[in-house]
Amino acid sequence: MEGHRARKGVFITTSQFSPDAKDYVNRIEKKIILIDGQQLANLSIEFSVGVADVINYSVRKLDLDYFEEE
């Protein structure tokens, strides 16, 4: 980051960040987002990246306009 004069960055791991790493990014001026394995998996599912649908469900509600009398 320093070599490119970046002020913001993202570090991603499939594991976990140590408490020291989390503490460090909170103490420095540069804004660094830490994304650990659990967050990465959740983001992958939320944004459909690298995942495939297995089952889809339809949730239906009653259309009251259909049953109104004219």
mmCIF file of the N, C-alpha and C atoms, coordinates in Angstrom:
data_MODEL
# 
_entry.id   MODEL 
# 
loop_
_atom_site.group_PDB 
_atom_site.id 
_atom_site.type_symbol 
_atom_site.label_atom_id 
_atom_site.label_alt_id 
_atom_site.label_comp_id 
_atom_site.label_asym_id 
_atom_site.label_entity_id 
_atom_site.label_seq_id 
_atom_site.pdbx_PDB_ins_code 
_atom_site.Cartn_x 
_atom_site.Cartn_y 
_atom_site.Cartn_z 
_atom_site.occupancy 
_atom_site.B_iso_or_equiv 
_atom_site.pdbx_formal_charge 
_atom_site.auth_seq_id 
_atom_site.auth_comp_id 
_atom_site.auth_asym_id 
_atom_site.auth_atom_id 
_atom_site.pdbx_PDB_model_num 
ATOM 1   N N  . MET A 1 1  ? 0.827   -1.186  0.000  1.00 0.00 ? 1  MET A N  1 
ATOM 2   C CA . MET A 1 1  ? 0.000   0.000   0.000  1.00 0.00 ? 1  MET A CA 1 
ATOM 3   C C  . MET A 1 1  ? 0.870   1.249   0.000  1.00 0.00 ? 1  MET A C  1 
ATOM 4   N N  . GLU A 1 2  ? 1.918   1.188   0.770  1.00 0.00 ? 2  GLU A N  1 
ATOM 5   C CA . GLU A 1 2  ? 2.801   2.354   0.895  1.00 0.00 ? 2  GLU A CA 1 
ATOM 6   C C  . GLU A 1 2  ? 3.456   2.671   -0.443 1.00 0.00 ? 2  GLU A C  1 
ATOM 7   N N  . GLY A 1 3  ? 3.860   1.661   -1.196 1.00 0.00 ? 3  GLY A N  1 
ATOM 8   C CA . GLY A 1 3  ? 4.514   1.860   -2.482 1.00 0.00 ? 3  GLY A CA 1 
ATOM 9   C C  . GLY A 1 3  ? 3.623   2.529   -3.520 1.00 0.00 ? 3  GLY A C  1 
ATOM 10  N N  . HIS A 1 4  ? 2.308   2.361   -3.374 1.00 0.00 ? 4  HIS A N  1 
ATOM 11  C CA . HIS A 1 4  ? 1.357   2.968   -4.309 1.00 0.00 ? 4  HIS A CA 1 
ATOM 12  C C  . HIS A 1 4  ? 0.643   4.169   -3.706 1.00 0.00 ? 4  HIS A C  1 
ATOM 13  N N  . ARG A 1 5  ? 1.077   4.576   -2.542 1.00 0.00 ? 5  ARG A N  1 
ATOM 14  C CA . ARG A 1 5  ? 0.503   5.725   -1.819 1.00 0.00 ? 5  ARG A CA 1 
ATOM 15  C C  . ARG A 1 5  ? -1.000  5.564   -1.602 1.00 0.00 ? 5  ARG A C  1 
ATOM 16  N N  . ALA A 1 6  ? -1.429  4.329   -1.384 1.00 0.00 ? 6  ALA A N  1 
ATOM 17  C CA . ALA A 1 6  ? -2.844  4.039   -1.145 1.00 0.00 ? 6  ALA A CA 1 
ATOM 18  C C  . ALA A 1 6  ? -3.221  4.435   0.278  1.00 0.00 ? 6  ALA A C  1 
ATOM 19  N N  . ARG A 1 7  ? -4.445  4.902   0.430  1.00 0.00 ? 7  ARG A N  1 
ATOM 20  C CA . ARG A 1 7  ? -4.949  5.277   1.752  1.00 0.00 ? 7  ARG A CA 1 
ATOM 21  C C  . ARG A 1 7  ? -5.934  4.250   2.281  1.00 0.00 ? 7  ARG A C  1 
ATOM 22  N N  . LYS A 1 8  ? -6.397  3.373   1.387  1.00 0.00 ? 8  LYS A N  1 
ATOM 23  C CA . LYS A 1 8  ? -7.375  2.353   1.773  1.00 0.00 ? 8  LYS A CA 1 
ATOM 24  C C  . LYS A 1 8  ? -6.954  1.014   1.187  1.00 0.00 ? 8  LYS A C  1 
ATOM 25  N N  . GLY A 1 9  ? -7.344  -0.041  1.861  1.00 0.00 ? 9  GLY A N  1 
ATOM 26  C CA . GLY A 1 9  ? -7.018  -1.365  1.349  1.00 0.00 ? 9  GLY A CA 1 
ATOM 27  C C  . GLY A 1 9  ? -7.901  -2.433  1.965  1.00 0.00 ? 9  GLY A C  1 
ATOM 28  N N  . VAL A 1 10 ? -7.870  -3.602  1.347  1.00 0.00 ? 10 VAL A N  1 
ATOM 29  C CA . VAL A 1 10 ? -8.637  -4.749  1.822  1.00 0.00 ? 10 VAL A CA 1 
ATOM 30  C C  . VAL A 1 10 ? -7.686  -5.939  1.897  1.00 0.00 ? 10 VAL A C  1 
ATOM 31  N N  . PHE A 1 11 ? -7.676  -6.614  3.027  1.00 0.00 ? 11 PHE A N  1 
ATOM 32  C CA . PHE A 1 11 ? -6.933  -7.859  3.178  1.00 0.00 ? 11 PHE A CA 1 
ATOM 33  C C  . PHE A 1 11 ? -7.936  -8.984  3.373  1.00 0.00 ? 11 PHE A C  1 
ATOM 34  N N  . ILE A 1 12 ? -7.782  -10.032 2.570  1.00 0.00 ? 12 ILE A N  1 
ATOM 35  C CA . ILE A 1 12 ? -8.706  -11.164 2.612  1.00 0.00 ? 12 ILE A CA 1 
ATOM 36  C C  . ILE A 1 12 ? -7.923  -12.418 2.962  1.00 0.00 ? 12 ILE A C  1 
ATOM 37  N N  . THR A 1 13 ? -8.493  -13.228 3.848  1.00 0.00 ? 13 THR A N  1 
ATOM 38  C CA . THR A 1 13 ? -7.915  -14.526 4.164  1.00 0.00 ? 13 THR A CA 1 
ATOM 39  C C  . THR A 1 13 ? -9.036  -15.556 4.205  1.00 0.00 ? 13 THR A C  1 
ATOM 40  N N  . THR A 1 14 ? -8.707  -16.801 3.908  1.00 0.00 ? 14 THR A N  1 
ATOM 41  C CA . THR A 1 14 ? -9.689  -17.879 4.053  1.00 0.00 ? 14 THR A CA 1 
ATOM 42  C C  . THR A 1 14 ? -9.677  -18.407 5.484  1.00 0.00 ? 14 THR A C  1 
ATOM 43  N N  . SER A 1 15 ? -8.770  -17.921 6.282  1.00 0.00 ? 15 SER A N  1 
ATOM 44  C CA . SER A 1 15 ? -8.633  -18.321 7.686  1.00 0.00 ? 15 SER A CA 1 
ATOM 45  C C  . SER A 1 15 ? -9.225  -17.229 8.575  1.00 0.00 ? 15 SER A C  1 
ATOM 46  N N  . GLN A 1 16 ? -8.548  -16.920 9.664  1.00 0.00 ? 16 GLN A N  1 
ATOM 47  C CA . GLN A 1 16 ? -8.982  -15.870 10.584 1.00 0.00 ? 16 GLN A CA 1 
ATOM 48  C C  . GLN A 1 16 ? -7.823  -14.923 10.846 1.00 0.00 ? 16 GLN A C  1 
ATOM 49  N N  . PHE A 1 17 ? -8.153  -13.677 11.177 1.00 0.00 ? 17 PHE A N  1 
ATOM 50  C CA . PHE A 1 17 ? -7.127  -12.713 11.561 1.00 0.00 ? 17 PHE A CA 1 
ATOM 51  C C  . PHE A 1 17 ? -6.906  -12.802 13.062 1.00 0.00 ? 17 PHE A C  1 
ATOM 52  N N  . SER A 1 18 ? -5.666  -12.641 13.457 1.00 0.00 ? 18 SER A N  1 
ATOM 53  C CA . SER A 1 18 ? -5.339  -12.692 14.880 1.00 0.00 ? 18 SER A CA 1 
ATOM 54  C C  . SER A 1 18 ? -5.862  -11.430 15.570 1.00 0.00 ? 18 SER A C  1 
ATOM 55  N N  . PRO A 1 19 ? -6.066  -11.494 16.873 1.00 0.00 ? 19 PRO A N  1 
ATOM 56  C CA . PRO A 1 19 ? -6.456  -10.284 17.615 1.00 0.00 ? 19 PRO A CA 1 
ATOM 57  C C  . PRO A 1 19 ? -5.451  -9.145  17.422 1.00 0.00 ? 19 PRO A C  1 
ATOM 58  N N  . ASP A 1 20 ? -4.160  -9.474  17.314 1.00 0.00 ? 20 ASP A N  1 
ATOM 59  C CA . ASP A 1 20 ? -3.138  -8.450  17.095 1.00 0.00 ? 20 ASP A CA 1 
ATOM 60  C C  . ASP A 1 20 ? -3.324  -7.756  15.748 1.00 0.00 ? 20 ASP A C  1 
ATOM 61  N N  . ALA A 1 21 ? -3.683  -8.517  14.717 1.00 0.00 ? 21 ALA A N  1 
ATOM 62  C CA . ALA A 1 21 ? -3.907  -7.926  13.391 1.00 0.00 ? 21 ALA A CA 1 
ATOM 63  C C  . ALA A 1 21 ? -5.110  -6.985  13.426 1.00 0.00 ? 21 ALA A C  1 
ATOM 64  N N  . LYS A 1 22 ? -6.165  -7.396  14.096 1.00 0.00 ? 22 LYS A N  1 
ATOM 65  C CA . LYS A 1 22 ? -7.366  -6.554  14.208 1.00 0.00 ? 22 LYS A CA 1 
ATOM 66  C C  . LYS A 1 22 ? -7.054  -5.277  14.982 1.00 0.00 ? 22 LYS A C  1 
ATOM 67  N N  . ASP A 1 23 ? -6.286  -5.430  16.032 1.00 0.00 ? 23 ASP A N  1 
ATOM 68  C CA . ASP A 1 23 ? -5.897  -4.274  16.837 1.00 0.00 ? 23 ASP A CA 1 
ATOM 69  C C  . ASP A 1 23 ? -5.024  -3.318  16.027 1.00 0.00 ? 23 ASP A C  1 
ATOM 70  N N  . TYR A 1 24 ? -4.117  -3.876  15.251 1.00 0.00 ? 24 TYR A N  1 
ATOM 71  C CA . TYR A 1 24 ? -3.197  -3.065  14.451 1.00 0.00 ? 24 TYR A CA 1 
ATOM 72  C C  . TYR A 1 24 ? -3.952  -2.178  13.461 1.00 0.00 ? 24 TYR A C  1 
ATOM 73  N N  . VAL A 1 25 ? -4.905  -2.747  12.716 1.00 0.00 ? 25 VAL A N  1 
ATOM 74  C CA . VAL A 1 25 ? -5.617  -1.942  11.712 1.00 0.00 ? 25 VAL A CA 1 
ATOM 75  C C  . VAL A 1 25 ? -6.479  -0.864  12.359 1.00 0.00 ? 25 VAL A C  1 
ATOM 76  N N  . ASN A 1 26 ? -6.851  -1.050  13.612 1.00 0.00 ? 26 ASN A N  1 
ATOM 77  C CA . ASN A 1 26 ? -7.607  -0.024  14.320 1.00 0.00 ? 26 ASN A CA 1 
ATOM 78  C C  . ASN A 1 26 ? -6.722  1.116   14.817 1.00 0.00 ? 26 ASN A C  1 
ATOM 79  N N  . ARG A 1 27 ? -5.421  0.869   14.910 1.00 0.00 ? 27 ARG A N  1 
ATOM 80  C CA . ARG A 1 27 ? -4.501  1.881   15.442 1.00 0.00 ? 27 ARG A CA 1 
ATOM 81  C C  . ARG A 1 27 ? -3.823  2.726   14.371 1.00 0.00 ? 27 ARG A C  1 
ATOM 82  N N  . ILE A 1 28 ? -3.821  2.277   13.118 1.00 0.00 ? 28 ILE A N  1 
ATOM 83  C CA . ILE A 1 28 ? -3.096  3.019   12.080 1.00 0.00 ? 28 ILE A CA 1 
ATOM 84  C C  . ILE A 1 28 ? -4.017  3.999   11.359 1.00 0.00 ? 28 ILE A C  1 
ATOM 85  N N  . GLU A 1 29 ? -3.411  4.964   10.670 1.00 0.00 ? 29 GLU A N  1 
ATOM 86  C CA . GLU A 1 29 ? -4.180  5.986   9.964  1.00 0.00 ? 29 GLU A CA 1 
ATOM 87  C C  . GLU A 1 29 ? -4.870  5.440   8.719  1.00 0.00 ? 29 GLU A C  1 
ATOM 88  N N  . LYS A 1 30 ? -4.203  4.558   8.012  1.00 0.00 ? 30 LYS A N  1 
ATOM 89  C CA . LYS A 1 30 ? -4.779  4.020   6.781  1.00 0.00 ? 30 LYS A CA 1 
ATOM 90  C C  . LYS A 1 30 ? -5.996  3.155   7.091  1.00 0.00 ? 30 LYS A C  1 
ATOM 91  N N  . LYS A 1 31 ? -6.979  3.212   6.209  1.00 0.00 ? 31 LYS A N  1 
ATOM 92  C CA . LYS A 1 31 ? -8.204  2.428   6.387  1.00 0.00 ? 31 LYS A CA 1 
ATOM 93  C C  . LYS A 1 31 ? -8.007  1.066   5.732  1.00 0.00 ? 31 LYS A C  1 
ATOM 94  N N  . ILE A 1 32 ? -7.970  0.022   6.547  1.00 0.00 ? 32 ILE A N  1 
ATOM 95  C CA . ILE A 1 32 ? -7.799  -1.339  6.044  1.00 0.00 ? 32 ILE A CA 1 
ATOM 96  C C  . ILE A 1 32 ? -8.983  -2.173  6.511  1.00 0.00 ? 32 ILE A C  1 
ATOM 97  N N  . ILE A 1 33 ? -9.651  -2.808  5.557  1.00 0.00 ? 33 ILE A N  1 
ATOM 98  C CA . ILE A 1 33 ? -10.764 -3.705  5.854  1.00 0.00 ? 33 ILE A CA 1 
ATOM 99  C C  . ILE A 1 33 ? -10.221 -5.124  5.878  1.00 0.00 ? 33 ILE A C  1 
ATOM 100 N N  . LEU A 1 34 ? -10.520 -5.852  6.944  1.00 0.00 ? 34 LEU A N  1 
ATOM 101 C CA . LEU A 1 34 ? -10.107 -7.252  7.057  1.00 0.00 ? 34 LEU A CA 1 
ATOM 102 C C  . LEU A 1 34 ? -11.323 -8.134  6.792  1.00 0.00 ? 34 LEU A C  1 
ATOM 103 N N  . ILE A 1 35 ? -11.208 -9.039  5.831  1.00 0.00 ? 35 ILE A N  1 
ATOM 104 C CA . ILE A 1 35 ? -12.285 -9.984  5.525  1.00 0.00 ? 35 ILE A CA 1 
ATOM 105 C C  . ILE A 1 35 ? -11.743 -11.378 5.780  1.00 0.00 ? 35 ILE A C  1 
ATOM 106 N N  . ASP A 1 36 ? -12.326 -12.057 6.786  1.00 0.00 ? 36 ASP A N  1 
ATOM 107 C CA . ASP A 1 36 ? -11.850 -13.398 7.118  1.00 0.00 ? 36 ASP A CA 1 
ATOM 108 C C  . ASP A 1 36 ? -12.654 -14.451 6.343  1.00 0.00 ? 36 ASP A C  1 
ATOM 109 N N  . GLY A 1 37 ? -12.308 -15.704 6.545  1.00 0.00 ? 37 GLY A N  1 
ATOM 110 C CA . GLY A 1 37 ? -12.930 -16.796 5.803  1.00 0.00 ? 37 GLY A CA 1 
ATOM 111 C C  . GLY A 1 37 ? -14.435 -16.860 5.952  1.00 0.00 ? 37 GLY A C  1 
ATOM 112 N N  . GLN A 1 38 ? -14.946 -16.657 7.157  1.00 0.00 ? 38 GLN A N  1 
ATOM 113 C CA . GLN A 1 38 ? -16.391 -16.712 7.388  1.00 0.00 ? 38 GLN A CA 1 
ATOM 114 C C  . GLN A 1 38 ? -17.096 -15.575 6.652  1.00 0.00 ? 38 GLN A C  1 
ATOM 115 N N  . GLN A 1 39 ? -16.545 -14.376 6.728  1.00 0.00 ? 39 GLN A N  1 
ATOM 116 C CA . GLN A 1 39 ? -17.128 -13.237 6.013  1.00 0.00 ? 39 GLN A CA 1 
ATOM 117 C C  . GLN A 1 39 ? -17.050 -13.452 4.506  1.00 0.00 ? 39 GLN A C  1 
ATOM 118 N N  . LEU A 1 40 ? -15.949 -14.015 4.038  1.00 0.00 ? 40 LEU A N  1 
ATOM 119 C CA . LEU A 1 40 ? -15.777 -14.286 2.618  1.00 0.00 ? 40 LEU A CA 1 
ATOM 120 C C  . LEU A 1 40 ? -16.831 -15.274 2.127  1.00 0.00 ? 40 LEU A C  1 
ATOM 121 N N  . ALA A 1 41 ? -17.082 -16.313 2.903  1.00 0.00 ? 41 ALA A N  1 
ATOM 122 C CA . ALA A 1 41 ? -18.118 -17.288 2.537  1.00 0.00 ? 41 ALA A CA 1 
ATOM 123 C C  . ALA A 1 41 ? -19.490 -16.631 2.508  1.00 0.00 ? 41 ALA A C  1 
ATOM 124 N N  . ASN A 1 42 ? -19.798 -15.811 3.508  1.00 0.00 ? 42 ASN A N  1 
ATOM 125 C CA . ASN A 1 42 ? -21.092 -15.121 3.546  1.00 0.00 ? 42 ASN A CA 1 
ATOM 126 C C  . ASN A 1 42 ? -21.257 -14.177 2.357  1.00 0.00 ? 42 ASN A C  1 
ATOM 127 N N  . LEU A 1 43 ? -20.211 -13.449 2.010  1.00 0.00 ? 43 LEU A N  1 
ATOM 128 C CA . LEU A 1 43 ? -20.277 -12.544 0.861  1.00 0.00 ? 43 LEU A CA 1 
ATOM 129 C C  . LEU A 1 43 ? -20.442 -13.318 -0.444 1.00 0.00 ? 43 LEU A C  1 
ATOM 130 N N  . SER A 1 44 ? -19.769 -14.455 -0.556 1.00 0.00 ? 44 SER A N  1 
ATOM 131 C CA . SER A 1 44 ? -19.904 -15.290 -1.750 1.00 0.00 ? 44 SER A CA 1 
ATOM 132 C C  . SER A 1 44 ? -21.334 -15.758 -1.935 1.00 0.00 ? 44 SER A C  1 
ATOM 133 N N  . ILE A 1 45 ? -21.957 -16.170 -0.845 1.00 0.00 ? 45 ILE A N  1 
ATOM 134 C CA . ILE A 1 45 ? -23.346 -16.628 -0.910 1.00 0.00 ? 45 ILE A CA 1 
ATOM 135 C C  . ILE A 1 45 ? -24.277 -15.457 -1.202 1.00 0.00 ? 45 ILE A C  1 
ATOM 136 N N  . GLU A 1 46 ? -24.096 -14.345 -0.508 1.00 0.00 ? 46 GLU A N  1 
ATOM 137 C CA . GLU A 1 46 ? -24.972 -13.180 -0.674 1.00 0.00 ? 46 GLU A CA 1 
ATOM 138 C C  . GLU A 1 46 ? -24.949 -12.643 -2.107 1.00 0.00 ? 46 GLU A C  1 
ATOM 139 N N  . PHE A 1 47 ? -23.769 -12.618 -2.721 1.00 0.00 ? 47 PHE A N  1 
ATOM 140 C CA . PHE A 1 47 ? -23.640 -12.028 -4.052 1.00 0.00 ? 47 PHE A CA 1 
ATOM 141 C C  . PHE A 1 47 ? -23.493 -13.072 -5.156 1.00 0.00 ? 47 PHE A C  1 
ATOM 142 N N  . SER A 1 48 ? -23.757 -14.340 -4.831 1.00 0.00 ? 48 SER A N  1 
ATOM 143 C CA . SER A 1 48 ? -23.738 -15.446 -5.804 1.00 0.00 ? 48 SER A CA 1 
ATOM 144 C C  . SER A 1 48 ? -22.425 -15.518 -6.589 1.00 0.00 ? 48 SER A C  1 
ATOM 145 N N  . VAL A 1 49 ? -21.323 -15.461 -5.865 1.00 0.00 ? 49 VAL A N  1 
ATOM 146 C CA . VAL A 1 49 ? -20.006 -15.572 -6.483 1.00 0.00 ? 49 VAL A CA 1 
ATOM 147 C C  . VAL A 1 49 ? -19.399 -16.918 -6.098 1.00 0.00 ? 49 VAL A C  1 
ATOM 148 N N  . GLY A 1 50 ? -19.176 -17.759 -7.075 1.00 0.00 ? 50 GLY A N  1 
ATOM 149 C CA . GLY A 1 50 ? -18.558 -19.055 -6.811 1.00 0.00 ? 50 GLY A CA 1 
ATOM 150 C C  . GLY A 1 50 ? -19.476 -20.039 -6.119 1.00 0.00 ? 50 GLY A C  1 
ATOM 151 N N  . VAL A 1 51 ? -20.778 -19.826 -6.214 1.00 0.00 ? 51 VAL A N  1 
ATOM 152 C CA . VAL A 1 51 ? -21.745 -20.729 -5.612 1.00 0.00 ? 51 VAL A CA 1 
ATOM 153 C C  . VAL A 1 51 ? -22.797 -21.109 -6.656 1.00 0.00 ? 51 VAL A C  1 
ATOM 154 N N  . ALA A 1 52 ? -23.518 -22.189 -6.416 1.00 0.00 ? 52 ALA A N  1 
ATOM 155 C CA . ALA A 1 52 ? -24.585 -22.627 -7.314 1.00 0.00 ? 52 ALA A CA 1 
ATOM 156 C C  . ALA A 1 52 ? -25.838 -22.899 -6.499 1.00 0.00 ? 52 ALA A C  1 
ATOM 157 N N  . ASP A 1 53 ? -27.000 -22.544 -7.074 1.00 0.00 ? 53 ASP A N  1 
ATOM 158 C CA . ASP A 1 53 ? -28.266 -22.832 -6.413 1.00 0.00 ? 53 ASP A CA 1 
ATOM 159 C C  . ASP A 1 53 ? -28.507 -24.336 -6.389 1.00 0.00 ? 53 ASP A C  1 
ATOM 160 N N  . VAL A 1 54 ? -28.999 -24.817 -5.255 1.00 0.00 ? 54 VAL A N  1 
ATOM 161 C CA . VAL A 1 54 ? -29.348 -26.224 -5.123 1.00 0.00 ? 54 VAL A CA 1 
ATOM 162 C C  . VAL A 1 54 ? -30.867 -26.360 -5.157 1.00 0.00 ? 54 VAL A C  1 
ATOM 163 N N  . ILE A 1 55 ? -31.556 -25.532 -4.378 1.00 0.00 ? 55 ILE A N  1 
ATOM 164 C CA . ILE A 1 55 ? -33.016 -25.546 -4.309 1.00 0.00 ? 55 ILE A CA 1 
ATOM 165 C C  . ILE A 1 55 ? -33.502 -24.105 -4.254 1.00 0.00 ? 55 ILE A C  1 
ATOM 166 N N  . ASN A 1 56 ? -34.567 -23.814 -4.998 1.00 0.00 ? 56 ASN A N  1 
ATOM 167 C CA . ASN A 1 56 ? -35.217 -22.507 -4.940 1.00 0.00 ? 56 ASN A CA 1 
ATOM 168 C C  . ASN A 1 56 ? -36.616 -22.692 -4.382 1.00 0.00 ? 56 ASN A C  1 
ATOM 169 N N  . TYR A 1 57 ? -37.056 -21.773 -3.546 1.00 0.00 ? 57 TYR A N  1 
ATOM 170 C CA . TYR A 1 57 ? -38.388 -21.812 -2.961 1.00 0.00 ? 57 TYR A CA 1 
ATOM 171 C C  . TYR A 1 57 ? -39.170 -20.594 -3.429 1.00 0.00 ? 57 TYR A C  1 
ATOM 172 N N  . SER A 1 58 ? -40.457 -20.792 -3.686 1.00 0.00 ? 58 SER A N  1 
ATOM 173 C CA . SER A 1 58 ? -41.352 -19.677 -3.989 1.00 0.00 ? 58 SER A CA 1 
ATOM 174 C C  . SER A 1 58 ? -42.198 -19.400 -2.759 1.00 0.00 ? 58 SER A C  1 
ATOM 175 N N  . VAL A 1 59 ? -42.279 -18.149 -2.403 1.00 0.00 ? 59 VAL A N  1 
ATOM 176 C CA . VAL A 1 59 ? -43.137 -17.734 -1.294 1.00 0.00 ? 59 VAL A CA 1 
ATOM 177 C C  . VAL A 1 59 ? -44.291 -16.972 -1.927 1.00 0.00 ? 59 VAL A C  1 
ATOM 178 N N  . ARG A 1 60 ? -45.504 -17.407 -1.662 1.00 0.00 ? 60 ARG A N  1 
ATOM 179 C CA . ARG A 1 60 ? -46.674 -16.814 -2.299 1.00 0.00 ? 60 ARG A CA 1 
ATOM 180 C C  . ARG A 1 60 ? -47.557 -16.146 -1.256 1.00 0.00 ? 60 ARG A C  1 
ATOM 181 N N  . LYS A 1 61 ? -48.296 -15.151 -1.731 1.00 0.00 ? 61 LYS A N  1 
ATOM 182 C CA . LYS A 1 61 ? -49.277 -14.504 -0.873 1.00 0.00 ? 61 LYS A CA 1 
ATOM 183 C C  . LYS A 1 61 ? -50.585 -14.446 -1.639 1.00 0.00 ? 61 LYS A C  1 
ATOM 184 N N  . LEU A 1 62 ? -51.655 -14.308 -0.920 1.00 0.00 ? 62 LEU A N  1 
ATOM 185 C CA . LEU A 1 62 ? -52.982 -14.259 -1.511 1.00 0.00 ? 62 LEU A CA 1 
ATOM 186 C C  . LEU A 1 62 ? -53.170 -12.936 -2.242 1.00 0.00 ? 62 LEU A C  1 
ATOM 187 N N  . ASP A 1 63 ? -53.690 -12.984 -3.469 1.00 0.00 ? 63 ASP A N  1 
ATOM 188 C CA . ASP A 1 63 ? -53.993 -11.792 -4.255 1.00 0.00 ? 63 ASP A CA 1 
ATOM 189 C C  . ASP A 1 63 ? -55.445 -11.421 -3.995 1.00 0.00 ? 63 ASP A C  1 
ATOM 190 N N  . LEU A 1 64 ? -55.647 -10.475 -3.072 1.00 0.00 ? 64 LEU A N  1 
ATOM 191 C CA . LEU A 1 64 ? -57.009 -10.110 -2.672 1.00 0.00 ? 64 LEU A CA 1 
ATOM 192 C C  . LEU A 1 64 ? -57.797 -9.470  -3.815 1.00 0.00 ? 64 LEU A C  1 
ATOM 193 N N  . ASP A 1 65 ? -57.125 -8.826  -4.765 1.00 0.00 ? 65 ASP A N  1 
ATOM 194 C CA . ASP A 1 65 ? -57.821 -8.248  -5.911 1.00 0.00 ? 65 ASP A CA 1 
ATOM 195 C C  . ASP A 1 65 ? -58.522 -9.326  -6.735 1.00 0.00 ? 65 ASP A C  1 
ATOM 196 N N  . TYR A 1 66 ? -58.017 -10.501 -6.779 1.00 0.00 ? 66 TYR A N  1 
ATOM 197 C CA . TYR A 1 66 ? -58.598 -11.612 -7.533 1.00 0.00 ? 66 TYR A CA 1 
ATOM 198 C C  . TYR A 1 66 ? -59.966 -12.003 -6.979 1.00 0.00 ? 66 TYR A C  1 
ATOM 199 N N  . PHE A 1 67 ? -60.121 -11.860 -5.680 1.00 0.00 ? 67 PHE A N  1 
ATOM 200 C CA . PHE A 1 67 ? -61.348 -12.298 -5.023 1.00 0.00 ? 67 PHE A CA 1 
ATOM 201 C C  . PHE A 1 67 ? -62.374 -11.184 -4.810 1.00 0.00 ? 67 PHE A C  1 
ATOM 202 N N  . GLU A 1 68 ? -62.071 -9.957  -5.203 1.00 0.00 ? 68 GLU A N  1 
ATOM 203 C CA . GLU A 1 68 ? -63.018 -8.857  -5.020 1.00 0.00 ? 68 GLU A CA 1 
ATOM 204 C C  . GLU A 1 68 ? -64.188 -9.006  -5.975 1.00 0.00 ? 68 GLU A C  1 
ATOM 205 N N  . GLU A 1 69 ? -65.346 -8.642  -5.481 1.00 0.00 ? 69 GLU A N  1 
ATOM 206 C CA . GLU A 1 69 ? -66.560 -8.682  -6.317 1.00 0.00 ? 69 GLU A CA 1 
ATOM 207 C C  . GLU A 1 69 ? -66.646 -7.424  -7.139 1.00 0.00 ? 69 GLU A C  1 
ATOM 208 N N  . GLU A 1 70 ? -67.217 -7.529  -8.327 1.00 0.00 ? 70 GLU A N  1 
ATOM 209 C CA . GLU A 1 70 ? -67.401 -6.356  -9.178 1.00 0.00 ? 70 GLU A CA 1 
ATOM 210 C C  . GLU A 1 70 ? -68.829 -5.893  -9.158 1.00 0.00 ? 70 GLU A C  1 
# 
